[in-house]
């Protein structure tokens, strides 16, 4: 599992590749869009994350 199109670390978060959990303490507010791939680029899903 991986995230592409955005680096979560830039806002203080990280992805646990084994569980899919995003955790950490957000450091920047904003709307962020990224894609998550579980098996490869052909099975990617797009998501957005809003931090207020």
N, C-alpha and C positions, 0 to 999 in steps of 0.2 A: 504494500500500500504506500502510496506517495502522493504528495501535493505538488502540482506544477503550475506555473503562471503566477506564483506568489510565494514569498518566503515568510512563513509564520513567525520566524525568529525576529524579524524586523519590528514586530509589535509585541514581543515578549511571550509568544505562545510557541508550543511545539506539538508535533503529532507523534503519538505512540503508534508505530507501524504495526505492532502486533495486535493491538486492540482497536485501533481507529479513533481513539480518544484524543481530543484536542485539549490541552491543559496549559496552565501557566497563569500569569497575572498580566492582563493587557496593559501596555504602556502608552498606546496612542488611540485616540478616538477616531472613528471614521467608518466608511463603508468599504469593505474589501471583497473582491471577487476572486475565486480560485477554483481549480479543478482538482478532483481527487481520482486517482487511478488505483483500482484494487488488483487488477490482473494485467494491465497494460493500457496503452493509449486508446485502443479501440473500445474499452469498457469504461472510459472516464465519465464522470458526472460533474456538472458544474454546480457550485454553491456560492452563496454570498454570506458574509458575516458582518454584522453591525455591532460596533462597540460604542456605547454611549457613556 
